[in-house]
Amino acid sequence: MRRFLTAALGVALASGLPSARNAWALPPAEWAPAPTAARPAPVPVRLSGAPRPFPNGRGDGLILVLWGDRRSVEARRGILSRIARTGSRHLTLVALGCQTSLTSSDLGACVKQDRAELLETARLAIEAGFGVSFLPILITDNWEWRGFFEPRDVDAWFRAFDTWVGELAAQSEELGAPELVVATEMNRLYRHVDQWRRTLALARSRFSGPVVITANWDDLNHDILAEADALGVSAYFPLASSDDPSQEELDRAWGALKGRLLSAADRIQLPLHITEVGYQSARGAARTPWSAPADAAVDFDLQARCYEAFRRAWRGESRLARVSFWATGGEPDSPGLERSFEPLGKPAEGVAAAFFGGTL
């Protein structure tokens, strides 16, 4: 993960830019209070026909983030070779979109990524034997989280987004991507169901494979999720109430979460797509996986134990369409990675390799 190339990106790496996950988010069932007057939500009605199937033979893998200075083709081939040693069969590349502010509708007004380099990296990864797809991450010019997007002009925002994601869909089709993640963690925008249905129809007109909409871990009750071809989840669930939980506690937490996630997917009759899951190598990472405390001590063992709890819960699970671990920059010897999400070069790499079936 290359969020560490500047001081600002270093902060983003430590906090896990996938979200500024909120204080009001629900803790895991293991230690959450029982809900009062709990009533099951109605099952959403699917209007988009039968789900498109995922390819046979699931290929799990890593999310690759190459931000900052442009790298040579030779350097990127070296990065891909390093990742291949883990047994990762799939590579998810971050496609970064930017708009001016949380309330603006000008997606594309700021540029944080060279799209030509991204597509070239995708082709290099395919040449190296990876399946490749994209993860669309939208930010503001100040790197604010997309879950807080509330554009003043919603229709204008969707017009801009449809242009942006429609291009990504066409590029995914050209590359032969196995799936298309259309959106992820758009918490406040997911309520605009009719607009998202039009977006999904556009994506399906340009991409022939399955499409995914991904919800943040704390907010899985969106009707639009039933219109996709898998239930996508950014799975940064808290696993413990303490900074140094035991392996048994972590195992119990992921075991309970597995049941909840599979039940949620079964409810809308879709497979489960764990679009993101990952942990920092820092004390407290199991309590707040989206961002360990800023002053947390380095803890390689805790990162590995969180990975191990995930591996034990999910190994061999046929109802998973995909798992992707957040995230790697493919250069584990780079400075400043001690407390980051980067698993390569740390004990967590061995656990990830065991999950993938690779050897180191």
C-alpha positions in Angstrom: 0.0 0.0 0.0 1.5 3.3 -1.1 -0.4 5.7 1.1 2.8 6.3 3.0 4.6 8.2 0.2 3.8 11.6 1.8 2.9 12.6 5.3 -0.7 12.9 4.4 -0.8 9.5 2.7 1.1 8.0 5.6 -1.8 9.1 7.9 -4.2 7.6 5.4 -2.3 4.3 5.5 -2.4 4.2 9.3 -6.1 5.0 9.4 -7.1 2.6 6.6 -8.5 5.1 4.1 -11.2 2.7 3.0 -13.2 4.6 5.5 -13.2 7.1 8.3 -15.4 4.4 10.0 -17.7 6.0 12.5 -17.9 5.8 16.3 -21.6 4.8 16.1 -20.9 1.7 14.2 -22.1 -1.6 15.7 -19.7 -3.9 17.6 -19.7 -7.6 16.9 -22.4 -9.8 18.3 -20.0 -11.4 20.7 -20.1 -8.3 23.0 -22.8 -6.1 21.6 -26.0 -5.5 23.7 -29.0 -7.4 22.6 -31.2 -5.3 20.4 -34.6 -4.2 21.7 -37.8 -5.1 19.9 -35.8 -6.7 17.1 -37.8 -7.2 13.9 -36.5 -8.7 10.7 -36.3 -6.2 7.8 -38.4 -7.1 4.8 -36.5 -8.9 2.0 -35.9 -6.4 -0.8 -37.6 -7.2 -4.2 -35.1 -7.9 -6.9 -36.0 -6.2 -10.2 -32.9 -6.9 -12.3 -33.4 -10.6 -13.2 -31.4 -13.6 -12.2 -28.0 -12.9 -10.8 -25.1 -13.4 -13.1 -22.9 -16.4 -12.0 -19.3 -16.0 -10.8 -16.6 -18.0 -12.7 -15.9 -21.5 -11.4 -12.8 -21.8 -9.2 -12.6 -19.0 -6.8 -9.4 -17.0 -6.9 -8.7 -15.1 -3.7 -5.9 -12.5 -3.4 -4.6 -9.2 -2.4 -5.5 -5.6 -3.1 -2.6 -3.8 -4.7 -2.2 -0.1 -4.1 0.4 1.7 -6.3 0.1 5.4 -5.5 2.7 8.1 -5.6 5.6 8.1 -8.1 5.2 6.3 -11.3 7.1 3.0 -11.4 8.9 1.4 -14.4 7.5 -1.7 -16.1 10.4 -3.6 -14.6 9.7 -2.4 -11.1 6.0 -3.4 -11.4 6.9 -6.8 -12.7 9.1 -7.2 -9.6 6.2 -6.2 -7.4 3.9 -8.7 -9.1 6.5 -11.5 -8.8 6.8 -10.7 -5.1 3.0 -11.0 -4.6 2.8 -14.2 -6.6 5.0 -15.9 -4.0 2.1 -15.8 -1.6 -0.1 -17.9 -3.9 -2.5 -15.0 -4.5 -4.4 -15.9 -7.7 -6.3 -12.7 -8.0 -5.2 -9.1 -7.8 -7.6 -6.2 -7.1 -6.3 -2.8 -8.3 -7.6 0.4 -6.7 -9.2 2.7 -9.2 -9.2 6.1 -7.6 -11.8 8.8 -8.3 -11.9 12.3 -6.8 -14.4 15.1 -6.3 -14.0 18.5 -4.8 -16.0 18.0 -1.6 -18.5 15.8 0.2 -21.5 17.8 -1.2 -20.2 18.4 -4.7 -21.2 16.6 -7.9 -18.0 17.1 -9.8 -16.4 13.6 -9.8 -13.3 13.9 -11.9 -12.6 17.5 -11.0 -9.4 16.4 -9.1 -7.0 13.7 -10.2 -5.2 11.4 -7.7 -4.2 8.6 -10.1 -2.8 8.0 -13.6 -5.5 5.8 -15.2 -3.1 4.9 -18.1 -0.6 3.5 -15.6 -3.4 1.6 -13.8 -4.5 -0.1 -17.0 -0.9 -0.9 -17.9 -0.4 -2.5 -14.4 -3.6 -4.5 -15.0 -2.2 -5.9 -18.3 1.1 -6.7 -16.6 -0.7 -8.6 -13.9 -2.7 -10.6 -16.4 0.6 -11.4 -18.2 1.9 -12.6 -14.8 -1.0 -15.0 -14.5 -3.3 -13.1 -12.1 -7.0 -12.6 -12.5 -7.5 -8.8 -12.2 -10.4 -6.6 -11.2 -10.7 -3.0 -10.0 -11.8 -1.6 -6.6 -13.4 1.9 -7.2 -12.5 4.1 -4.3 -13.9 7.7 -4.4 -12.5 10.5 -2.2 -12.6 14.2 -2.0 -9.7 16.5 -2.7 -9.0 16.4 1.0 -9.2 12.6 1.2 -12.5 12.4 2.9 -14.4 9.1 3.0 -17.1 8.4 0.4 -19.4 7.0 3.0 -20.1 10.6 4.0 -20.8 11.8 0.4 -24.1 13.8 0.3 -24.2 15.8 -2.9 -26.4 18.8 -3.1 -27.5 17.8 -6.6 -28.0 14.0 -6.4 -29.0 13.6 -10.1 -25.9 15.5 -11.3 -23.7 13.4 -9.0 -25.1 10.2 -10.6 -24.6 11.5 -14.1 -20.9 12.2 -13.3 -20.5 8.8 -11.5 -22.2 6.9 -14.4 -19.7 8.4 -16.8 -16.8 7.5 -14.5 -17.9 3.9 -13.7 -19.2 3.3 -17.2 -15.7 3.8 -18.5 -14.3 1.5 -15.8 -16.9 -1.2 -16.8 -15.8 -1.0 -20.4 -12.1 -1.3 -19.5 -12.9 -4.2 -17.2 -14.7 -6.0 -20.1 -11.7 -5.3 -22.4 -9.4 -6.8 -19.8 -11.6 -9.9 -19.2 -12.1 -9.1 -15.5 -14.0 -11.8 -13.6 -16.2 -9.3 -11.9 -16.9 -5.6 -11.6 -17.3 -3.8 -8.2 -19.5 -0.9 -9.1 -19.4 0.9 -5.8 -18.2 0.4 -2.3 -19.0 1.9 1.1 -21.3 4.6 -0.3 -23.4 4.6 2.9 -25.4 7.7 2.5 -25.9 7.4 -1.2 -27.2 3.9 -1.2 -30.7 5.1 -0.3 -31.1 6.4 -3.8 -32.2 3.0 -5.1 -33.7 4.1 -8.4 -30.5 5.9 -9.4 -28.4 2.9 -8.4 -30.6 0.6 -10.5 -29.9 2.8 -13.5 -26.2 2.7 -12.7 -26.2 -1.1 -12.5 -28.1 -1.3 -15.8 -25.4 0.8 -17.4 -22.6 -1.3 -15.9 -24.2 -4.5 -17.1 -24.6 -3.0 -20.6 -20.8 -2.5 -20.8 -19.6 -5.5 -18.7 -20.7 -9.0 -19.3 -19.7 -10.6 -16.0 -21.1 -10.3 -12.4 -21.4 -6.9 -10.8 -21.0 -6.2 -7.0 -22.1 -3.4 -4.8 -20.2 -3.4 -1.5 -21.6 -2.2 1.9 -19.5 -1.1 4.8 -19.4 -3.6 7.7 -21.6 -1.5 10.0 -24.5 -0.9 7.5 -25.6 -3.9 5.5 -29.3 -3.1 5.3 -29.6 -1.4 1.9 -32.2 -2.5 -0.6 -29.9 -1.9 -3.6 -27.6 -4.7 -2.4 -30.2 -7.2 -3.6 -29.9 -5.9 -7.2 -26.2 -6.9 -7.6 -24.8 -10.4 -8.3 -23.2 -10.8 -4.9 -23.4 -9.3 -1.4 -20.2 -7.2 -1.2 -18.9 -6.4 2.3 -16.0 -4.3 3.5 -15.4 -6.6 6.5 -13.6 -4.4 9.1 -15.7 -5.8 11.9 -14.3 -5.3 15.4 -13.1 -8.6 16.7 -12.5 -7.8 20.4 -13.1 -5.2 23.1 -9.5 -5.2 24.2 -6.2 -4.3 22.5 -4.6 -7.7 23.0 -7.2 -10.5 22.6 -6.4 -14.1 22.7 -6.5 -16.3 19.6 -9.5 -18.1 21.0 -11.4 -14.7 21.3 -10.5 -13.8 17.7 -11.6 -17.2 16.5 -15.0 -16.9 18.3 -15.6 -13.5 16.9 -15.0 -14.5 13.2 -17.0 -17.7 13.7 -20.0 -15.7 14.8 -19.5 -13.1 12.1 -19.3 -15.8 9.5 -22.8 -17.0 10.4 -24.2 -13.5 10.3 -22.7 -12.7 6.9 -23.8 -15.9 5.3 -27.3 -15.4 6.7 -27.4 -11.9 5.2 -26.3 -13.2 1.8 -28.8 -16.1 2.0 -31.6 -13.7 2.8 -31.2 -12.0 -0.6 -30.2 -15.3 -2.3 -26.7 -14.1 -3.4 -23.2 -15.3 -2.8 -20.9 -13.4 -0.5 -18.1 -11.2 -1.8 -15.7 -10.0 0.9 -14.4 -7.1 -1.1 -12.0 -5.9 1.6 -10.7 -7.3 4.9 -7.4 -6.5 6.6 -5.6 -5.6 9.7 -2.8 -3.3 10.7 0.3 -4.6 12.5 -0.5 -2.5 15.5 -1.8 -2.9 19.0 -5.6 -2.4 19.0 -6.1 -3.5 15.4 -8.6 -6.2 16.4 -10.7 -3.6 18.4 -10.8 -1.0 15.6 -9.6 -2.8 12.4 -10.3 0.3 10.2 -7.8 2.3 12.1 -5.6 1.3 15.1 -4.9 4.1 17.6 -2.4 6.7 16.3 0.0 6.0 19.1 -0.4 2.2 19.0 2.7 0.1 19.4 3.8 -2.2 16.5 2.3 -5.7 16.9 3.1 -8.1 14.1 1.7 -11.0 16.1 -1.7 -9.5 16.5 -2.0 -8.8 12.8 -1.1 -12.5 12.1 -3.6 -13.7 14.7 -6.4 -11.7 13.1 -5.5 -13.2 9.7 -5.5 -16.6 11.3 -8.9 -16.2 12.9 -10.3 -15.2 9.4 -8.5 -18.2 7.8 -9.9 -20.7 10.3 -13.4 -19.3 9.9 -13.5 -19.2 6.1 -11.2 -21.9 4.7 -13.1 -24.1 2.3 -16.3 -22.0 2.4 -18.1 -22.6 -0.9 -20.5 -19.7 -0.6 -17.8 -17.1 -0.9 -17.4 -15.6 -4.4 -14.1 -13.8 -3.5 -11.9 -12.6 -0.6 -9.5 -9.8 -1.1 -7.0 -8.7 1.6 -6.4 -5.0 2.1 -3.6 -4.2 1.1 -0.1 -4.4 -0.3 2.2 -2.1 -2.1 4.3 -5.1 -3.1 7.4 -3.5 -1.6 7.7 -4.8 2.0 11.2 -3.3 2.4 9.9 0.2 2.0 10.3 2.4 5.1 7.3 3.3 7.3 5.4 0.0 7.0 5.8 -1.3 10.6 2.3 -0.3 11.7 0.6 -0.5 8.3 -1.9 -2.9 6.7 0.9 -4.3 4.6 1.1 -8.1 5.2 4.1 -8.9 3.1 7.4 -9.3 5.0 5.5 -9.9 8.2 4.1 -13.1 9.9 0.7 -12.3 8.4 2.1 -13.1 5.0 2.5 -16.7 5.9 -1.1 -16.9 7.1 -2.4 -15.3 3.9 -0.3 -17.7 1.9 -1.8 -20.6 3.8 -5.3 -19.3 3.0 -4.4 -18.9 -0.7 -2.8 -22.3 -0.7 0.6 -20.8 -1.7 4.1 -21.5 -0.5 6.8 -19.1 0.7 
